Amino acid sequence: MQGLRAMRSPLIVEVRGRGLLIGIELTIPAHRLSEALLERGIAAKDTQESVLRIAPPLVIDDAAVELLLDGVRQAFTSLP
């Protein structure tokens, strides 16, 4: 969550979660970011129109976290 909060994107309203269950509230429809992430091999679920749910496995390692954060950054920059 620290890495997501540090992004400071104007598209992010709030990053919240508990443990590894993370919700990113967006200013845009969440399905747009979900689709952009899927193109990068990252599965995330859009919920409640403007919330993206990320639920990585409990055994995730630091390299996979960095891969996720890089994918989110790239997905944000690819959105019009």
PDB file of N, CA, C and O in Angstrom:
ATOM      1  N   MET A   1       0.828  -1.185   0.000  1.00  0.00           N
ATOM      2  CA  MET A   1       0.000   0.000   0.000  1.00  0.00           C
ATOM      3  C   MET A   1       0.873   1.251   0.000  1.00  0.00           C
ATOM      4  O   MET A   1       0.498   2.279  -0.563  1.00  0.00           O
ATOM      5  N   GLN A   2       2.035   1.156   0.632  1.00  0.00           N
ATOM      6  CA  GLN A   2       2.922   2.320   0.653  1.00  0.00           C
ATOM      7  C   GLN A   2       3.317   2.739  -0.759  1.00  0.00           C
ATOM      8  O   GLN A   2       3.311   3.926  -1.087  1.00  0.00           O
ATOM      9  N   GLY A   3       3.661   1.762  -1.589  1.00  0.00           N
ATOM     10  CA  GLY A   3       4.067   2.064  -2.955  1.00  0.00           C
ATOM     11  C   GLY A   3       2.945   2.666  -3.769  1.00  0.00           C
ATOM     12  O   GLY A   3       3.183   3.565  -4.575  1.00  0.00           O
ATOM     13  N   LEU A   4       1.733   2.192  -3.579  1.00  0.00           N
ATOM     14  CA  LEU A   4       0.586   2.742  -4.299  1.00  0.00           C
ATOM     15  C   LEU A   4       0.270   4.153  -3.830  1.00  0.00           C
ATOM     16  O   LEU A   4      -0.020   5.034  -4.639  1.00  0.00           O
ATOM     17  N   ARG A   5       0.327   4.364  -2.525  1.00  0.00           N
ATOM     18  CA  ARG A   5       0.062   5.715  -1.992  1.00  0.00           C
ATOM     19  C   ARG A   5       1.128   6.710  -2.446  1.00  0.00           C
ATOM     20  O   ARG A   5       0.836   7.893  -2.626  1.00  0.00           O
ATOM     21  N   ALA A   6       2.349   6.241  -2.629  1.00  0.00           N
ATOM     22  CA  ALA A   6       3.443   7.130  -3.034  1.00  0.00           C
ATOM     23  C   ALA A   6       3.317   7.583  -4.486  1.00  0.00           C
ATOM     24  O   ALA A   6       3.994   8.530  -4.887  1.00  0.00           O
ATOM     25  N   MET A   7       2.482   6.944  -5.272  1.00  0.00           N
ATOM     26  CA  MET A   7       2.339   7.306  -6.685  1.00  0.00           C
ATOM     27  C   MET A   7       1.771   8.705  -6.880  1.00  0.00           C
ATOM     28  O   MET A   7       2.124   9.384  -7.845  1.00  0.00           O
ATOM     29  N   ARG A   8       0.917   9.136  -5.999  1.00  0.00           N
ATOM     30  CA  ARG A   8       0.350  10.494  -6.067  1.00  0.00           C
ATOM     31  C   ARG A   8      -0.267  10.821  -7.428  1.00  0.00           C
ATOM     32  O   ARG A   8      -0.115  11.936  -7.926  1.00  0.00           O
ATOM     33  N   SER A   9      -0.950   9.870  -8.018  1.00  0.00           N
ATOM     34  CA  SER A   9      -1.601  10.089  -9.303  1.00  0.00           C
ATOM     35  C   SER A   9      -2.889  10.880  -9.098  1.00  0.00           C
ATOM     36  O   SER A   9      -3.594  10.663  -8.112  1.00  0.00           O
ATOM     37  N   PRO A  10      -3.208  11.797 -10.015  1.00  0.00           N
ATOM     38  CA  PRO A  10      -4.487  12.510  -9.918  1.00  0.00           C
ATOM     39  C   PRO A  10      -5.686  11.579 -10.138  1.00  0.00           C
ATOM     40  O   PRO A  10      -6.824  11.966  -9.870  1.00  0.00           O
ATOM     41  N   LEU A  11      -5.442  10.368 -10.618  1.00  0.00           N
ATOM     42  CA  LEU A  11      -6.516   9.404 -10.824  1.00  0.00           C
ATOM     43  C   LEU A  11      -6.859   8.652  -9.544  1.00  0.00           C
ATOM     44  O   LEU A  11      -7.908   8.012  -9.471  1.00  0.00           O
ATOM     45  N   ILE A  12      -5.997   8.717  -8.536  1.00  0.00           N
ATOM     46  CA  ILE A  12      -6.222   8.004  -7.279  1.00  0.00           C
ATOM     47  C   ILE A  12      -6.878   8.928  -6.264  1.00  0.00           C
ATOM     48  O   ILE A  12      -6.350   9.991  -5.938  1.00  0.00           O
ATOM     49  N   VAL A  13      -8.040   8.506  -5.768  1.00  0.00           N
ATOM     50  CA  VAL A  13      -8.727   9.233  -4.697  1.00  0.00           C
ATOM     51  C   VAL A  13      -8.199   8.750  -3.350  1.00  0.00           C
ATOM     52  O   VAL A  13      -7.885   9.549  -2.467  1.00  0.00           O
ATOM     53  N   GLU A  14      -8.106   7.409  -3.208  1.00  0.00           N
ATOM     54  CA  GLU A  14      -7.679   6.833  -1.938  1.00  0.00           C
ATOM     55  C   GLU A  14      -7.177   5.413  -2.166  1.00  0.00           C
ATOM     56  O   GLU A  14      -7.678   4.690  -3.028  1.00  0.00           O
ATOM     57  N   VAL A  15      -6.186   5.033  -1.382  1.00  0.00           N
ATOM     58  CA  VAL A  15      -5.714   3.645  -1.346  1.00  0.00           C
ATOM     59  C   VAL A  15      -6.016   3.142   0.054  1.00  0.00           C
ATOM     60  O   VAL A  15      -5.572   3.725   1.043  1.00  0.00           O
ATOM     61  N   ARG A  16      -6.778   2.053   0.132  1.00  0.00           N
ATOM     62  CA  ARG A  16      -7.129   1.510   1.444  1.00  0.00           C
ATOM     63  C   ARG A  16      -7.009  -0.004   1.414  1.00  0.00           C
ATOM     64  O   ARG A  16      -6.989  -0.615   0.346  1.00  0.00           O
ATOM     65  N   GLY A  17      -6.929  -0.601   2.585  1.00  0.00           N
ATOM     66  CA  GLY A  17      -6.852  -2.045   2.628  1.00  0.00           C
ATOM     67  C   GLY A  17      -6.532  -2.566   3.997  1.00  0.00           C
ATOM     68  O   GLY A  17      -6.347  -1.820   4.959  1.00  0.00           O
ATOM     69  N   ARG A  18      -6.474  -3.866   4.049  1.00  0.00           N
ATOM     70  CA  ARG A  18      -6.122  -4.572   5.268  1.00  0.00           C
ATOM     71  C   ARG A  18      -5.312  -5.768   4.834  1.00  0.00           C
ATOM     72  O   ARG A  18      -5.773  -6.586   4.038  1.00  0.00           O
ATOM     73  N   GLY A  19      -4.104  -5.870   5.355  1.00  0.00           N
ATOM     74  CA  GLY A  19      -3.229  -6.950   4.913  1.00  0.00           C
ATOM     75  C   GLY A  19      -2.911  -6.778   3.439  1.00  0.00           C
ATOM     76  O   GLY A  19      -2.492  -5.705   3.006  1.00  0.00           O
ATOM     77  N   LEU A  20      -3.111  -7.835   2.673  1.00  0.00           N
ATOM     78  CA  LEU A  20      -2.832  -7.766   1.243  1.00  0.00           C
ATOM     79  C   LEU A  20      -4.081  -7.523   0.392  1.00  0.00           C
ATOM     80  O   LEU A  20      -3.990  -7.525  -0.835  1.00  0.00           O
ATOM     81  N   LEU A  21      -5.221  -7.318   1.002  1.00  0.00           N
ATOM     82  CA  LEU A  21      -6.429  -6.977   0.249  1.00  0.00           C
ATOM     83  C   LEU A  21      -6.469  -5.459   0.138  1.00  0.00           C
ATOM     84  O   LEU A  21      -6.649  -4.755   1.131  1.00  0.00           O
ATOM     85  N   ILE A  22      -6.297  -4.964  -1.092  1.00  0.00           N
ATOM     86  CA  ILE A  22      -6.129  -3.535  -1.322  1.00  0.00           C
ATOM     87  C   ILE A  22      -7.217  -3.037  -2.258  1.00  0.00           C
ATOM     88  O   ILE A  22      -7.554  -3.691  -3.245  1.00  0.00           O
ATOM     89  N   GLY A  23      -7.761  -1.872  -1.934  1.00  0.00           N
ATOM     90  CA  GLY A  23      -8.716  -1.196  -2.804  1.00  0.00           C
ATOM     91  C   GLY A  23      -8.164   0.156  -3.201  1.00  0.00           C
ATOM     92  O   GLY A  23      -7.680   0.912  -2.359  1.00  0.00           O
ATOM     93  N   ILE A  24      -8.241   0.462  -4.499  1.00  0.00           N
ATOM     94  CA  ILE A  24      -7.797   1.766  -4.988  1.00  0.00           C
ATOM     95  C   ILE A  24      -9.030   2.470  -5.537  1.00  0.00           C
ATOM     96  O   ILE A  24      -9.593   2.053  -6.549  1.00  0.00           O
ATOM     97  N   GLU A  25      -9.447   3.541  -4.862  1.00  0.00           N
ATOM     98  CA  GLU A  25     -10.582   4.319  -5.353  1.00  0.00           C
ATOM     99  C   GLU A  25     -10.063   5.306  -6.386  1.00  0.00           C
ATOM    100  O   GLU A  25      -9.093   6.025  -6.145  1.00  0.00           O
ATOM    101  N   LEU A  26     -10.723   5.329  -7.540  1.00  0.00           N
ATOM    102  CA  LEU A  26     -10.256   6.120  -8.679  1.00  0.00           C
ATOM    103  C   LEU A  26     -11.240   7.210  -9.064  1.00  0.00           C
ATOM    104  O   LEU A  26     -12.410   7.173  -8.686  1.00  0.00           O
ATOM    105  N   THR A  27     -10.750   8.173  -9.816  1.00  0.00           N
ATOM    106  CA  THR A  27     -11.619   9.219 -10.360  1.00  0.00           C
ATOM    107  C   THR A  27     -12.196   8.806 -11.707  1.00  0.00           C
ATOM    108  O   THR A  27     -13.018   9.526 -12.273  1.00  0.00           O
ATOM    109  N   ILE A  28     -11.778   7.667 -12.220  1.00  0.00           N
ATOM    110  CA  ILE A  28     -12.235   7.150 -13.509  1.00  0.00           C
ATOM    111  C   ILE A  28     -12.886   5.787 -13.280  1.00  0.00           C
ATOM    112  O   ILE A  28     -12.714   5.202 -12.211  1.00  0.00           O
ATOM    113  N   PRO A  29     -13.627   5.273 -14.254  1.00  0.00           N
ATOM    114  CA  PRO A  29     -14.160   3.912 -14.095  1.00  0.00           C
ATOM    115  C   PRO A  29     -13.024   2.907 -13.909  1.00  0.00           C
ATOM    116  O   PRO A  29     -12.069   2.886 -14.686  1.00  0.00           O
ATOM    117  N   ALA A  30     -13.135   2.080 -12.882  1.00  0.00           N
ATOM    118  CA  ALA A  30     -12.070   1.148 -12.522  1.00  0.00           C
ATOM    119  C   ALA A  30     -11.818   0.100 -13.599  1.00  0.00           C
ATOM    120  O   ALA A  30     -10.712  -0.432 -13.690  1.00  0.00           O
ATOM    121  N   HIS A  31     -12.822  -0.206 -14.414  1.00  0.00           N
ATOM    122  CA  HIS A  31     -12.609  -1.230 -15.445  1.00  0.00           C
ATOM    123  C   HIS A  31     -11.547  -0.809 -16.443  1.00  0.00           C
ATOM    124  O   HIS A  31     -10.888  -1.664 -17.035  1.00  0.00           O
ATOM    125  N   ARG A  32     -11.366   0.492 -16.641  1.00  0.00           N
ATOM    126  CA  ARG A  32     -10.321   0.959 -17.570  1.00  0.00           C
ATOM    127  C   ARG A  32      -8.934   0.583 -17.049  1.00  0.00           C
ATOM    128  O   ARG A  32      -8.091   0.112 -17.811  1.00  0.00           O
ATOM    129  N   LEU A  33      -8.702   0.788 -15.771  1.00  0.00           N
ATOM    130  CA  LEU A  33      -7.404   0.430 -15.197  1.00  0.00           C
ATOM    131  C   LEU A  33      -7.254  -1.087 -15.116  1.00  0.00           C
ATOM    132  O   LEU A  33      -6.165  -1.617 -15.336  1.00  0.00           O
ATOM    133  N   SER A  34      -8.337  -1.780 -14.802  1.00  0.00           N
ATOM    134  CA  SER A  34      -8.310  -3.239 -14.744  1.00  0.00           C
ATOM    135  C   SER A  34      -7.885  -3.832 -16.086  1.00  0.00           C
ATOM    136  O   SER A  34      -7.062  -4.746 -16.133  1.00  0.00           O
ATOM    137  N   GLU A  35      -8.446  -3.313 -17.171  1.00  0.00           N
ATOM    138  CA  GLU A  35      -8.095  -3.795 -18.511  1.00  0.00           C
ATOM    139  C   GLU A  35      -6.652  -3.461 -18.860  1.00  0.00           C
ATOM    140  O   GLU A  35      -5.952  -4.283 -19.453  1.00  0.00           O
ATOM    141  N   ALA A  36      -6.197  -2.260 -18.497  1.00  0.00           N
ATOM    142  CA  ALA A  36      -4.809  -1.869 -18.768  1.00  0.00           C
ATOM    143  C   ALA A  36      -3.831  -2.755 -17.998  1.00  0.00           C
ATOM    144  O   ALA A  36      -2.762  -3.091 -18.508  1.00  0.00           O
ATOM    145  N   LEU A  37      -4.195  -3.134 -16.771  1.00  0.00           N
ATOM    146  CA  LEU A  37      -3.341  -4.023 -15.990  1.00  0.00           C
ATOM    147  C   LEU A  37      -3.323  -5.426 -16.583  1.00  0.00           C
ATOM    148  O   LEU A  37      -2.274  -6.068 -16.631  1.00  0.00           O
ATOM    149  N   LEU A  38      -4.478  -5.902 -17.032  1.00  0.00           N
ATOM    150  CA  LEU A  38      -4.546  -7.239 -17.614  1.00  0.00           C
ATOM    151  C   LEU A  38      -3.658  -7.351 -18.850  1.00  0.00           C
ATOM    152  O   LEU A  38      -3.063  -8.401 -19.093  1.00  0.00           O
ATOM    153  N   GLU A  39      -3.564  -6.275 -19.631  1.00  0.00           N
ATOM    154  CA  GLU A  39      -2.672  -6.254 -20.793  1.00  0.00           C
ATOM    155  C   GLU A  39      -1.213  -6.426 -20.369  1.00  0.00           C
ATOM    156  O   GLU A  39      -0.375  -6.838 -21.171  1.00  0.00           O
ATOM    157  N   ARG A  40      -0.915  -6.112 -19.116  1.00  0.00           N
ATOM    158  CA  ARG A  40       0.444  -6.229 -18.589  1.00  0.00           C
ATOM    159  C   ARG A  40       0.621  -7.490 -17.743  1.00  0.00           C
ATOM    160  O   ARG A  40       1.637  -7.656 -17.067  1.00  0.00           O
ATOM    161  N   GLY A  41      -0.370  -8.369 -17.786  1.00  0.00           N
ATOM    162  CA  GLY A  41      -0.272  -9.634 -17.071  1.00  0.00           C
ATOM    163  C   GLY A  41      -0.639  -9.573 -15.603  1.00  0.00           C
ATOM    164  O   GLY A  41      -0.293 -10.475 -14.840  1.00  0.00           O
ATOM    165  N   ILE A  42      -1.339  -8.517 -15.195  1.00  0.00           N
ATOM    166  CA  ILE A  42      -1.725  -8.354 -13.794  1.00  0.00           C
ATOM    167  C   ILE A  42      -3.249  -8.403 -13.708  1.00  0.00           C
ATOM    168  O   ILE A  42      -3.942  -7.598 -14.330  1.00  0.00           O
ATOM    169  N   ALA A  43      -3.757  -9.350 -12.933  1.00  0.00           N
ATOM    170  CA  ALA A  43      -5.201  -9.496 -12.773  1.00  0.00           C
ATOM    171  C   ALA A  43      -5.657  -8.705 -11.547  1.00  0.00           C
ATOM    172  O   ALA A  43      -5.138  -8.882 -10.445  1.00  0.00           O
ATOM    173  N   ALA A  44      -6.632  -7.834 -11.763  1.00  0.00           N
ATOM    174  CA  ALA A  44      -7.252  -7.056 -10.694  1.00  0.00           C
ATOM    175  C   ALA A  44      -8.726  -6.915 -11.044  1.00  0.00           C
ATOM    176  O   ALA A  44      -9.089  -6.952 -12.220  1.00  0.00           O
ATOM    177  N   LYS A  45      -9.571  -6.756 -10.046  1.00  0.00           N
ATOM    178  CA  LYS A  45     -11.013  -6.724 -10.256  1.00  0.00           C
ATOM    179  C   LYS A  45     -11.556  -5.334 -10.009  1.00  0.00           C
ATOM    180  O   LYS A  45     -11.292  -4.723  -8.973  1.00  0.00           O
ATOM    181  N   ASP A  46     -12.323  -4.838 -10.976  1.00  0.00           N
ATOM    182  CA  ASP A  46     -13.012  -3.571 -10.764  1.00  0.00           C
ATOM    183  C   ASP A  46     -14.288  -3.847  -9.976  1.00  0.00           C
ATOM    184  O   ASP A  46     -15.020  -4.789 -10.280  1.00  0.00           O
ATOM    185  N   THR A  47     -14.550  -3.026  -8.968  1.00  0.00           N
ATOM    186  CA  THR A  47     -15.739  -3.172  -8.136  1.00  0.00           C
ATOM    187  C   THR A  47     -16.347  -1.804  -7.890  1.00  0.00           C
ATOM    188  O   THR A  47     -15.642  -0.794  -7.879  1.00  0.00           O
ATOM    189  N   GLN A  48     -17.635  -1.774  -7.696  1.00  0.00           N
ATOM    190  CA  GLN A  48     -18.344  -0.538  -7.367  1.00  0.00           C
ATOM    191  C   GLN A  48     -17.973   0.614  -8.291  1.00  0.00           C
ATOM    192  O   GLN A  48     -17.785   1.740  -7.832  1.00  0.00           O
ATOM    193  N   GLU A  49     -17.869   0.349  -9.557  1.00  0.00           N
ATOM    194  CA  GLU A  49     -17.626   1.367 -10.594  1.00  0.00           C
ATOM    195  C   GLU A  49     -16.248   2.019 -10.522  1.00  0.00           C
ATOM    196  O   GLU A  49     -15.531   2.056 -11.522  1.00  0.00           O
ATOM    197  N   SER A  50     -15.870   2.536  -9.346  1.00  0.00           N
ATOM    198  CA  SER A  50     -14.634   3.327  -9.293  1.00  0.00           C
ATOM    199  C   SER A  50     -13.578   2.759  -8.342  1.00  0.00           C
ATOM    200  O   SER A  50     -12.641   3.465  -7.972  1.00  0.00           O
ATOM    201  N   VAL A  51     -13.717   1.501  -7.947  1.00  0.00           N
ATOM    202  CA  VAL A  51     -12.738   0.896  -7.039  1.00  0.00           C
ATOM    203  C   VAL A  51     -12.096  -0.305  -7.713  1.00  0.00           C
ATOM    204  O   VAL A  51     -12.782  -1.168  -8.261  1.00  0.00           O
ATOM    205  N   LEU A  52     -10.778  -0.347  -7.666  1.00  0.00           N
ATOM    206  CA  LEU A  52     -10.027  -1.477  -8.199  1.00  0.00           C
ATOM    207  C   LEU A  52      -9.550  -2.309  -7.015  1.00  0.00           C
ATOM    208  O   LEU A  52      -8.923  -1.781  -6.097  1.00  0.00           O
ATOM    209  N   ARG A  53      -9.843  -3.603  -7.032  1.00  0.00           N
ATOM    210  CA  ARG A  53      -9.449  -4.504  -5.946  1.00  0.00           C
ATOM    211  C   ARG A  53      -8.221  -5.294  -6.381  1.00  0.00           C
ATOM    212  O   ARG A  53      -8.200  -5.903  -7.450  1.00  0.00           O
ATOM    213  N   ILE A  54      -7.212  -5.270  -5.541  1.00  0.00           N
ATOM    214  CA  ILE A  54      -6.000  -6.051  -5.766  1.00  0.00           C
ATOM    215  C   ILE A  54      -5.861  -7.016  -4.597  1.00  0.00           C
ATOM    216  O   ILE A  54      -5.861  -6.602  -3.437  1.00  0.00           O
ATOM    217  N   ALA A  55      -5.743  -8.298  -4.905  1.00  0.00           N
ATOM    218  CA  ALA A  55      -5.633  -9.320  -3.862  1.00  0.00           C
ATOM    219  C   ALA A  55      -4.520 -10.292  -4.232  1.00  0.00           C
ATOM    220  O   ALA A  55      -4.793 -11.386  -4.727  1.00  0.00           O
ATOM    221  N   PRO A  56      -3.265  -9.904  -3.996  1.00  0.00           N
ATOM    222  CA  PRO A  56      -2.148 -10.787  -4.343  1.00  0.00           C
ATOM    223  C   PRO A  56      -2.086 -11.990  -3.401  1.00  0.00           C
ATOM    224  O   PRO A  56      -2.700 -11.972  -2.334  1.00  0.00           O
ATOM    225  N   PRO A  57      -1.356 -13.022  -3.785  1.00  0.00           N
ATOM    226  CA  PRO A  57      -1.223 -14.190  -2.913  1.00  0.00           C
ATOM    227  C   PRO A  57      -0.467 -13.826  -1.631  1.00  0.00           C
ATOM    228  O   PRO A  57       0.362 -12.917  -1.622  1.00  0.00           O
ATOM    229  N   LEU A  58      -0.764 -14.538  -0.576  1.00  0.00           N
ATOM    230  CA  LEU A  58      -0.114 -14.257   0.704  1.00  0.00           C
ATOM    231  C   LEU A  58       1.375 -14.545   0.689  1.00  0.00           C
ATOM    232  O   LEU A  58       2.102 -14.064   1.559  1.00  0.00           O
ATOM    233  N   VAL A  59       1.845 -15.316  -0.277  1.00  0.00           N
ATOM    234  CA  VAL A  59       3.270 -15.654  -0.354  1.00  0.00           C
ATOM    235  C   VAL A  59       4.000 -14.769  -1.366  1.00  0.00           C
ATOM    236  O   VAL A  59       5.047 -15.163  -1.880  1.00  0.00           O
ATOM    237  N   ILE A  60       3.474 -13.602  -1.653  1.00  0.00           N
ATOM    238  CA  ILE A  60       4.091 -12.700  -2.631  1.00  0.00           C
ATOM    239  C   ILE A  60       5.459 -12.245  -2.109  1.00  0.00           C
ATOM    240  O   ILE A  60       5.632 -12.008  -0.914  1.00  0.00           O
ATOM    241  N   ASP A  61       6.423 -12.130  -3.022  1.00  0.00           N
ATOM    242  CA  ASP A  61       7.756 -11.669  -2.627  1.00  0.00           C
ATOM    243  C   ASP A  61       7.982 -10.235  -3.112  1.00  0.00           C
ATOM    244  O   ASP A  61       7.161  -9.678  -3.841  1.00  0.00           O
ATOM    245  N   ASP A  62       9.092  -9.656  -2.704  1.00  0.00           N
ATOM    246  CA  ASP A  62       9.393  -8.254  -3.044  1.00  0.00           C
ATOM    247  C   ASP A  62       9.466  -8.021  -4.544  1.00  0.00           C
ATOM    248  O   ASP A  62       9.030  -6.975  -5.026  1.00  0.00           O
ATOM    249  N   ALA A  63      10.005  -8.969  -5.284  1.00  0.00           N
ATOM    250  CA  ALA A  63      10.115  -8.822  -6.739  1.00  0.00           C
ATOM    251  C   ALA A  63       8.730  -8.747  -7.372  1.00  0.00           C
ATOM    252  O   ALA A  63       8.516  -7.965  -8.298  1.00  0.00           O
ATOM    253  N   ALA A  64       7.798  -9.543  -6.890  1.00  0.00           N
ATOM    254  CA  ALA A  64       6.438  -9.517  -7.435  1.00  0.00           C
ATOM    255  C   ALA A  64       5.721  -8.222  -7.061  1.00  0.00           C
ATOM    256  O   ALA A  64       4.926  -7.704  -7.846  1.00  0.00           O
ATOM    257  N   VAL A  65       5.998  -7.700  -5.874  1.00  0.00           N
ATOM    258  CA  VAL A  65       5.412  -6.413  -5.472  1.00  0.00           C
ATOM    259  C   VAL A  65       5.913  -5.317  -6.409  1.00  0.00           C
ATOM    260  O   VAL A  65       5.131  -4.480  -6.860  1.00  0.00           O
ATOM    261  N   GLU A  66       7.209  -5.317  -6.703  1.00  0.00           N
ATOM    262  CA  GLU A  66       7.765  -4.313  -7.627  1.00  0.00           C
ATOM    263  C   GLU A  66       7.174  -4.466  -9.028  1.00  0.00           C
ATOM    264  O   GLU A  66       6.907  -3.470  -9.700  1.00  0.00           O
ATOM    265  N   LEU A  67       6.971  -5.693  -9.464  1.00  0.00           N
ATOM    266  CA  LEU A  67       6.336  -5.944 -10.757  1.00  0.00           C
ATOM    267  C   LEU A  67       4.928  -5.358 -10.776  1.00  0.00           C
ATOM    268  O   LEU A  67       4.526  -4.740 -11.762  1.00  0.00           O
ATOM    269  N   LEU A  68       4.187  -5.548  -9.705  1.00  0.00           N
ATOM    270  CA  LEU A  68       2.842  -4.998  -9.590  1.00  0.00           C
ATOM    271  C   LEU A  68       2.874  -3.475  -9.639  1.00  0.00           C
ATOM    272  O   LEU A  68       2.107  -2.864 -10.382  1.00  0.00           O
ATOM    273  N   LEU A  69       3.751  -2.862  -8.859  1.00  0.00           N
ATOM    274  CA  LEU A  69       3.827  -1.402  -8.823  1.00  0.00           C
ATOM    275  C   LEU A  69       4.242  -0.834 -10.178  1.00  0.00           C
ATOM    276  O   LEU A  69       3.690   0.173 -10.621  1.00  0.00           O
ATOM    277  N   ASP A  70       5.203  -1.466 -10.834  1.00  0.00           N
ATOM    278  CA  ASP A  70       5.605  -1.022 -12.173  1.00  0.00           C
ATOM    279  C   ASP A  70       4.442  -1.144 -13.152  1.00  0.00           C
ATOM    280  O   ASP A  70       4.221  -0.255 -13.974  1.00  0.00           O
ATOM    281  N   GLY A  71       3.703  -2.243 -13.062  1.00  0.00           N
ATOM    282  CA  GLY A  71       2.550  -2.434 -13.937  1.00  0.00           C
ATOM    283  C   GLY A  71       1.478  -1.386 -13.721  1.00  0.00           C
ATOM    284  O   GLY A  71       0.881  -0.895 -14.679  1.00  0.00           O
ATOM    285  N   VAL A  72       1.232  -1.041 -12.461  1.00  0.00           N
ATOM    286  CA  VAL A  72       0.236  -0.006 -12.153  1.00  0.00           C
ATOM    287  C   VAL A  72       0.698   1.338 -12.699  1.00  0.00           C
ATOM    288  O   VAL A  72      -0.092   2.071 -13.295  1.00  0.00           O
ATOM    289  N   ARG A  73       1.970   1.667 -12.501  1.00  0.00           N
ATOM    290  CA  ARG A  73       2.502   2.935 -13.038  1.00  0.00           C
ATOM    291  C   ARG A  73       2.334   3.004 -14.554  1.00  0.00           C
ATOM    292  O   ARG A  73       1.874   4.011 -15.094  1.00  0.00           O
ATOM    293  N   GLN A  74       2.714   1.914 -15.235  1.00  0.00           N
ATOM    294  CA  GLN A  74       2.590   1.872 -16.694  1.00  0.00           C
ATOM    295  C   GLN A  74       1.134   1.965 -17.127  1.00  0.00           C
ATOM    296  O   GLN A  74       0.817   2.647 -18.102  1.00  0.00           O
ATOM    297  N   ALA A  75       0.258   1.292 -16.416  1.00  0.00           N
ATOM    298  CA  ALA A  75      -1.162   1.326 -16.755  1.00  0.00           C
ATOM    299  C   ALA A  75      -1.722   2.734 -16.618  1.00  0.00           C
ATOM    300  O   ALA A  75      -2.489   3.183 -17.470  1.00  0.00           O
ATOM    301  N   PHE A  76      -1.341   3.442 -15.539  1.00  0.00           N
ATOM    302  CA  PHE A  76      -1.803   4.818 -15.368  1.00  0.00           C
ATOM    303  C   PHE A  76      -1.334   5.711 -16.508  1.00  0.00           C
ATOM    304  O   PHE A  76      -2.106   6.520 -17.022  1.00  0.00           O
ATOM    305  N   THR A  77      -0.083   5.568 -16.903  1.00  0.00           N
ATOM    306  CA  THR A  77       0.432   6.429 -17.971  1.00  0.00           C
ATOM    307  C   THR A  77      -0.154   6.074 -19.337  1.00  0.00           C
ATOM    308  O   THR A  77      -0.139   6.902 -20.247  1.00  0.00           O
ATOM    309  N   SER A  78      -0.666   4.859 -19.488  1.00  0.00           N
ATOM    310  CA  SER A  78      -1.238   4.465 -20.782  1.00  0.00           C
ATOM    311  C   SER A  78      -2.687   4.925 -20.958  1.00  0.00           C
ATOM    312  O   SER A  78      -3.213   4.911 -22.070  1.00  0.00           O
ATOM    313  N   LEU A  79      -3.330   5.334 -19.857  1.00  0.00           N
ATOM    314  CA  LEU A  79      -4.728   5.760 -19.958  1.00  0.00           C
ATOM    315  C   LEU A  79      -4.814   7.159 -20.538  1.00  0.00           C
ATOM    316  O   LEU A  79      -4.006   8.028 -20.208  1.00  0.00           O
ATOM    317  N   PRO A  80      -5.794   7.375 -21.402  1.00  0.00           N
ATOM    318  CA  PRO A  80      -5.945   8.727 -21.970  1.00  0.00           C
ATOM    319  C   PRO A  80      -6.449   9.735 -20.953  1.00  0.00           C
ATOM    320  O   PRO A  80      -6.625  10.908 -21.282  1.00  0.00           O
TER     321      PRO A  80
END
